Amino acid sequence: MLPLTFLAGAFYSVHTLPPFWQAVSRLNPFFYAVDGFRYGFFAQSDVSPAVSLAIATAAFAALSLITLQLLRSGYKLRH
């Protein structure tokens, strides 16, 4: 999780990267979470805060549904 946070632009703007790496960074859901924090603290962001909120919410919902499904199925749980 930590490398994804660093690669999400925690210490730099993603606009400083070459175009290929900008595109790769936009596939990282942590990018949108970090960008939302950056907007909250500094009122600066690389993408719209609404887009950041929507993608972070969608990632949270998807991971929550996957977790609930794994708990329901009992995957690798002892009985």
N, C-alpha and C positions, 0 to 999 in steps of 0.2 A: 504494500500500500504506500509506503514512503517513497519509493522511486516514481510511482505514478503522480504523487503530489509534487515532487520536484520537477518532473517533466511537464506538469500542467502549467508551469509559468509562475511558481510561487515567488521567485526572485527576479523575474524579468517579464517583459511584455512579449507575448507570442509574435507580435508584429516584427520583432527583431530577428526572427528565424527566417530561413529560406522558405519559399512557397511550399515545397514538398513537406517540410517539417511542420509548417503551420497547419496543413491539411491533416497530418497524422495527429497533431495535438488536439484538433477538433473532434477526433474520435474518442478521446479520453474523457470519461464522465467527470473525473476529478478536475479537469480544466474548467468546467462550468461551475463547480463548487468553489474553487479557488477564485475564479473571476467574480463570483457573487460576493465573496468576502472582500475582495479588492474594492468592489463598488461600494460596499457598506462602510469600509474604513476610509477610503480615499476619494470616493465619488468618481472613480475612473474605472473603466472596464474595456475589455477587448471586444466583447459582444454585448448585445442588449441585455440588461438585467432581467427582462421578462423571459428571454430565451434561456438564460442561465437557470432561472427558477423552474421553468418548465422541464428542462432536460434533467436537472437534479431531482425533481419530483418524480419524473417518469422512471429514472434509474432506481430511486428508492422504492417505488411501487413494484417494479419488476423484481428486484431482489427480495422484497418482502414476500411476494407471491411464490417465488422459487423456494424460499425458506419454509414457508407454510406447507408447501407441497412435500418437501423432504421430511418434515416433521410428521405429516399425515401418513406418508408411506412407511415410515419407520426405517428408512435407509440407514444401514449399519448401526442400528440400535440393538442393544442386548435385551432379551426378554426374560 
